[in-house]
Amino acid sequence: MLSNIGSMKNPHLSERPKFEKLVRYYLIALCAIATSIILSQILVQKFINEQKNDSRVVNLSGRQRMLSQQISKYVLLLGDSLNRPKRSEYLSGLKSSLTEWKKVHIGLQFGDATLDIKGHNSKTIRDLFGDIENDHAIMVSSAQQIIDKLEQDLSLPTDSLSHDINTLINHEQAFLNGMDRIVFQYDDEAKDKVTNLQSIEIFLLILSLGVISFEIFFIFIPSAKTIRKTFKKLLVSEQKAHKMTLEISSLYSSLEQAYQDLLEVDVAVDDYTVFAKSRPTGDFYYFSDKFSSIMEFDQAPKNIFGWLQKQGYDSRYLDNIRKMTLSGRTWSGDIKVVNDMGDFVWIKINIIPTMGDDGEVETLMVVATDETEKKEAEAISQEINKERIEKKVKEQQFRSALILEGQEEERKRISRDMHDGIGQLLSAMKFNLEGIHSVKSDYEREKLKTSKDLLKNVIKEVRRISFNLTPSALSDYGIVPVLNKFCREITKLSDLQVTFENQTGFLNRLEGKVENNLYRICQEAVNNAIKYAQASEVKIVLSHNSQFLNVDIQDDGKGFDVNKLEEKGHLSASGHGLFNIRERANFINGQCTINSQIGKGTTISINVPLD
């Protein structure tokens, strides 16, 4: 059997390269998804930054037109007015506008951090700026000459300013036309960037969908097939475990039958003979040689009742025998005594009263036979059979333990593969779907939302199955936190209210197999309540003392007749939940008690020793 168990592990070793191959594919796909998402984010962020710069540049370009017109207005006002306060106001406005106009003109071409523009212009825009550079320089020069003249003499006649004013006005229109072309060119280039970004987004979307398809056909589907095969192997192992459990039950039955047969062992026993005679008070006055030989007396006892009391028999028990014989009735029984050499002797004895002429008891005759050999033969035979059967039971229990441990390891492996493999793949797919933004139609947007919701539900279900297979917290934190979390999870996922109560504040860690089996028992009991009990509430109650840990699983469902289920074999045949619960309790040296009444719910109590 051990070799069979060893052979059961070989297929898993042969499947190792498959899992390693899937892991490699998974890492490649995950890197591809991460790369596409990172590229997408880099491009989007770059475009957003450029959009900020482009919008700022277009805004400042339009403002240049306004500033050039404002400069022309101030120049004309200075030429028309001779009022000193007015001229002073117009001169201040002209200086301010001219300073800003020159700064922005240079910033648009070469960049200016104070204006938050970079000056990264295309060749076309640089050529356009070159076309208006002469007009801009003449306008700046004319405006600056007007400012210089008025700063020397604010009351200067208009004729002294007319030449500079006309020069500035004559070049204004050419500058405005050139700035219009620059603004339009900036706008066209911003639109081209948006178009290019859309093309790149479409390419990345196609790439992401390709990666998802790759994951589905080359990773997810093969993983699902592998896990399905593993589940089938796990079911076969479970069936073998149930078969072995039945064999153990059969061995126990054989043990009981062997004990029954031992009672019928036919060992030759000597005929009854008179061992001794005594007076009614029990005082011996005759010993047979056989009695003396069996007991190997160094000094013969004086009274039969006193002798039996020294052998350990209770005085009240002996008083009853004395009263019985004095009334003329015979007493019969088996006694176990120790001879003077210290050996045990079994005697089948009859104390027979004989009556005198006066009708009173005259003598007590001890008629007996030595059945020591028969008792020893029975004990030896029983011990031999007991050792043989116990050896088989222990071997069977050892094999069952190996299979149960193998099942737990298999559950852990499947849970780990689902969490680390499929779970991570699904999370990556969800992350990838979240990164898709360029969806135009309402129908596609609705389908994308539905896909995201379905994927969230699948991830949730995979995590639930992984938790039910083997909760990772069981090995990390112990049975109490896991049962607490299990109750919360079941409450979320079903219409049943499942609560956990730690009455005595039990926080100790138990042996790994004990915690695993207690968790499986609670899981099986709660599942039974969900499937069959029609319960509205299930309560798992934990309590302990210095010697035992007690777990009660109580539901308020419809209940059942325990005796009828036992008659139908539900409690002694594999494949039934209650049978599995009892077998797991026996495996950890615990006791399982099932109390249920129709209409009054069910309570399953598990009592496990803490030593």
C-alpha positions, 0 to 999 in steps of 0.5 A: 500500500505504501508503494501505491501511495508513492506511485500516486505522487509520481503523476504530480511530479510529471506534471511539474514541467507543465506548471512551470511552462504555464508559469513562464507563459503567465509571466510573459503575458503579464509582462506584455500587459504591464508593458502595454499599460505603462506605454499607454500611461506614458503616452497619455501623460505626455499628451496631457503635458503637451496639451497643457503647453499647446493650449498655453501657446495658442492662448499667448499667440492670440494675446499677441494680436491683442497686445499689438492692437493695444499698442497701436491704440495707445500710440494713436491716443498719444498723438491725438491728445495734448493733455498731460495727465492723459498723455501720462496715463497713455504712456504708462499703458504703452510701456506696459503693453510693449514690455509684455509684447516683447517678452511673449514674442521671445518666449513663443520662439525660445521658451520661457519658464515664467510664462510656462511655455517650452518653445519647442516649435516646428520648422513651419512655425519658426519660418512663420515667426521669421516672416513677421520678425521684421514687422515686429522689430520696426513696430518695437523700434517705433514704439520705443522712440515714441516712449523715449521722446515723451519721457523727455518732453511730455508736451511734445507736439503731435507733429514730432511723433507722427512719423513714428506713429505712421511707421508703427500703424503701417506695419501692424496689419502685416504683423496681425496677418502673420500672427493669424497664420501662427495661431492656426498652425499651432491649432493644426499641430495640436489636432495632429497630436490628438489623431496620432494618440488615437492611433496609438491607443487603438494599437495598444487596445488591439495588443491588449486584446491579443494578450488577453486572448493568448492568456485565455487559450494558452494559459487559462484553459490549460490551467483549468484542464490541469486543475480539473484532472487534479480534482478527479484524482483527488476524488479518486483518492477520497473514494479510496479513503472511504473504502479503507474506512469501511475496511477499518470498520470491518476489522473492528467487527472482526475483532468483536467476533474474535472476542465472541469466538474466544468465549467458546474456546473448548479447553479440557477442564478437570471434573469437579472434586471435593477440595475442602470441607468446613464447618458452618462457620467456615472453619476448615477441617479437611483439605484435599491433596489437589487443593493443597497442590494447586494453592501450594500452601505453606500454612493452610488457612483456617477459615474459607471466608477469612481466606477469601477476604485476604484474597481481596473479596469484599466482606459484605459480599462474603457475608451474603455467601455465608447467609446463603449457605447457612439457609441451606442454599448452594453458592456457585461462582468463579474466583480468582486467587493468588497461591503462595508462590504468587501465581494467579489461579482461577477456580470454579467453585461450589459451596454446598451445605449438607444438613444434619439430623436436626435439620441444621447445616452441619458441613460446607463442602467446597466442590471445585475444579481448577480452570486456570489453564482454560483461562490462560488459554483464552487470555493468550488466544485473545491477546494474539488475536487482539495484537494481530487485529490491532496491527492491521487496524494501525496499518489501515489507520496509517494508510488512511492518515497518509491519504488524508494528508495527501488530500490536504496537500493536494487541496493546498496545491490546488488552492495555491495554483488557483490563487497564485495562477488563475487568480493572478491571471484574472487580476491581470485581465481585470487590470488590463480591462480597467486600462481600456478607455478609448471606447466610443459607442454606448453599446461597447461601453456597456459590454465593457462594463458587463465584462468588468462586472463578470470578471469581478464575480469570477475573481470573487468565486475563485477566491471563495473556492481557494479559501474553501479548499485550504484557507491560508490563515489556518496554518498561519493563525489557527482554527479560531480566526479561520472559523470566524472568517469562514462564518463571515464568508458563508454569510456573505455568499448565502442566505444563511446567517452563520455566526461564530462564538468563542465562549471560553476565549480559546486561542491555543494552536493545535496540531496541523491535522487536528486544525485541518480536520476540525475545519473540514468538520465545520465546513461539512456541517454548515454545507449540510445545513445549507443543502438539507436543513432549510435553516435560517441560522447556524451557530458554531460555538467553541469552548474548552477546559484543561483537558478537552476542546468542544466544538458545537455546530447548531442549526435551527433547521427542520431536523431529522430522525437519527435512528432512521438515518442509522438504520438506512446506513447514512452514518456508516457508509462512505459518501455521506456527510455525517459519516465523513464527520464521524470519521474525521473526528475518529481520526483526531481521537475525538468523539462525535455526538449528533443530536437532532429532532424533527422540527427542532434543528440539529446539533453536532458536537465534537470533543477533542482531547487537548493533551 
